[in-house]
């Protein structure tokens, strides 16, 4: 998943693109709710229009999707998809009568009142096409929506109607990541729960964020207990030196990043301070390794400081550091960003390995004899593989490449490296690999799981992270009035380019919603249409704005040109290079940080300000050298936003599009069950 330009947390969240609880037991202080489940084969059952009444079904589940008629949300694998009003109304109408014809006239009456005059045929076709794009469907080979020529449409997939979204049940053992069905955040997930024919009892917490149990696996299951209960982002978490207490850094409720201490026996967390720093590691002697930056900074890293956990000012010891870990004897292993590469140093100052990509998740084995880490070949992208460094041997790869990887720790036995990653575009789950390369799945939950640490007694510290890369277009009219539009498409909308007139936005999707392959889209602001161009990573629009330059997802030596009108793709001649980033060179010279405008103004984003919300945009007059403030850019809701990762500006300077990276986290302790 492309991280949108910056703000990856090496060793913590990985980079991109949503864990959970212990097995509920009778007698716990929970509310008891009944969930009625009705399954239809596609020809019967109805969903209330507009909103469900108290006795009607609340939502519909089909394939990997779930529609909630109360909140008017469509989710895929539990991740909310952006679906505009007209496509949503089309889907709702079709789901009210699955398997039956819904005529074009019926849809016209539903979507447009009688006193509204529109190009109905074009409007309905556009709405249906947008719906199909969101579902990954096609008119030629439909899985969900079938077109009946000159008549209307029919929903052809089986549907499951529920009063409240309920979790999937999977107690099977597998070595492949499992794709969980869409699940609401407050649902209860259990391994080994058996669904009755028509009803099941769900234990759901009112005050507690989530209670959940991961699927049963060969090593036994975990029972998860929540540690945090506030809204915001966790940037680093470790067990304390005693193996029982928990230390973590978080931004709660849009506040400053701070260090907290928690105990398993208490729901409260105690503030320790260390404002603006991120926890990187905790030594066995109770010393903290703290980073002063958000850490993607694959270009320069941050300042590493050490501080005693019981108080005292941080003392800077290293610069340009991306990630760090303590050995048992108090030595540090660090990842340093220097001269365009990331290098592994163990001990600090002794270079053991270099990569042109970036390194995250660096952890020392319990006996201090080996170091495991993720290597990511593409900057700002969390596609990566698990690698192992052993003194006297070449660094070797323990696993193949994972589309999304982040969060790694050694099992206390030292015989396995545990990590969280996704193989097929679904949310990250927990895996284990031996130094010989034997891979197995450890746990799967509903949502994106990030492993933070493993205690000596085998308990794990993990978070469930809802990760979004949002895209906003700020459009300025002739009267200099600016309006912000949320143009996020799925869950990881990364802007790549914008046309000179500001009306065409090229972007790609690389999160859970896009699946295992990146997808390239074009969004037009004038008619709010979004068109899928094909697979790959979006690089840039051609100078004539008739095509897009696209880089292959896996084969980073292959470039293609995709026409915006849907014509045949053109393969670019191979150069033998592995590309990180490619753009067209234009004679007008858009080579400045944001835009070199035709009136001799150079628009720039202030260096380092992408982690400051709002971020400042200034313009430099090249003839006089005068630098003046221009705009400040920020999302409407800043909670969980850790960076403005990219800013694009149209040549007429009337449309500005920016990405912001939002991560909302919940921290849990997973205790091995008695069967382990």
ZILIN-V860101 format. One record per helix or strand of 2 or more residues. SS is the DSSP state (hx for helix, st for strand). FROM is the first residue (numbers start at 1). TO is the last residue. If there is no record, write none. Layout:
BEGIN
ss=[SS & SS]
from=[FROM & FROM]
to=[TO & TO]
END
This chain:
BEGIN
ss=[st & st & st & st & st & hx & st & hx & hx & st & st & st & st & st & st & st & st & st & st & st & st & st & st & st & st & st & st & st & st & st & st & st & st & st & st & st & st & st & st & hx & st & st & st & st & st & st & st & st & hx & st & st & st & st]
from=[31 & 59 & 65 & 73 & 79 & 85 & 101 & 104 & 120 & 145 & 152 & 159 & 199 & 212 & 222 & 232 & 246 & 258 & 269 & 278 & 287 & 302 & 315 & 332 & 341 & 351 & 358 & 370 & 384 & 396 & 404 & 417 & 429 & 439 & 449 & 460 & 482 & 492 & 504 & 512 & 519 & 529 & 537 & 547 & 559 & 570 & 595 & 601 & 609 & 615 & 626 & 641 & 655]
to=[40 & 62 & 68 & 76 & 81 & 96 & 103 & 111 & 135 & 148 & 155 & 162 & 204 & 213 & 226 & 239 & 252 & 262 & 273 & 282 & 291 & 308 & 326 & 338 & 346 & 355 & 364 & 376 & 390 & 397 & 410 & 422 & 433 & 443 & 454 & 476 & 486 & 498 & 509 & 514 & 524 & 535 & 541 & 551 & 563 & 571 & 596 & 605 & 611 & 621 & 633 & 649 & 672]
END
